[in-house]
């Protein structure tokens, strides 16, 4: 039996006859030689078939292959320094599983296509070398994130996607019909439940899809995205800052160590990632507003940062910037106020360099029952919907803190992309729910 291998395993089979199952990525041919390029998800390898050295029927079958036809190539692996993966296959056999019709050819050709065309064919666009590389960097970011928390005493605890109440106000929630005329919402964060989890386990994280009904069309927003949210009992804002630093440095190192080939495909300037080291620069909101005004921003104290503001704040920074002590008015109801400055909250944003903006938001939570009830009233949130949440302040309340990081924003930064839509297999935006 001739062994069937994956392309990534080719180096272990030099000089051996093998079979590789995949899809025809590209085909170059002349009168006397054919170069079928095969992809199988683990990589791309070029086959070589010389007309004088293979049966005529095999040579003609290779020459007539169409893009993305599913095939099994057979041949001998040899080292080739000039090849992209370092190996080529001298083809000796071909099995065609499904041949793409010439009358209905694969729609994504080597020519330039507009973004709408590519998004409409996202289910096929994922096969391209660029999208393949992005998906693998995303996988590395997620794996590194899990490894970081798992190896630092955190417990993964899943939180509901259907929720009866809002985390940050109902204006950005998707309402869903539930059983017996009940109304629920798609989760915009697992944080509130994660606070309860932290009171049980001490250090926890949740990791899942979240939904925001913001009618935003910027390159930094999706309506469905994945978020990791750690929460720690007996923790303060300062401890959350250190946790965010450690996590991001761990992720960057893993991407640099394990995904150099993918970063090369994406033409990412890795020197900018290599500069990411802790401690990150820190700045109070007050300082940030003064700095922005000096750079021509129209922001006034009390306003939230826009994308341009975030870029201005980090343009002189080699790494991320942590901004804290934001105005209470622009933060969610659950933020603990700063001692002596109740108009400011113990919250922080981590802003990525190179204009990628906020990738982490978090802070210290209110642990006093009376203050939390007051905040619910000020935000016009019904107390009865949060009775389980306020229980946490009745029975063993402690200072606690955490943050949320959107995976897509982190991947966008790691890959050096222009838009979040390429970082998730099937992006959901205001006017896009297909495919």
Secondary structure, DSSP 8 states (H G I E B T S, - for coil): ---B--GGGGGGGBTSEEEEEEEEEEEEE-SSEEEEEEE-SS-EEEEEEEGGGS-HHHHHHHHT--TT-EEEEEEEEEE-TTSTTSEEEEEEEEEEEE---STT--S--SS---HHHHHHTHHHHTTSHHHHHHHHHHHHHHHHHHHHHHTTT-EE----SEESS-SS-GGG--EEE-GGG-EEEE-S-SHHHHHHHHHHHSEEEEEEEEE------STT--SEEEEEEEEEES--HHHHHHHHHHHHHHHHHHHHHH-HHHHHHTT--HHHHHT--SS-EEEEHHHHHHHHHHTT----TT----HHHHHHHHTT-SS-EEEE--BGGGS-TTB-EETTEEEEESEEEEEETTTTEEEEEEEEB---HHHHHHHHHHTT--GGGGHHHHHHHHSS---EEEEEEEHHHHHHHHHT-S-GGGGSTT--BTTB---
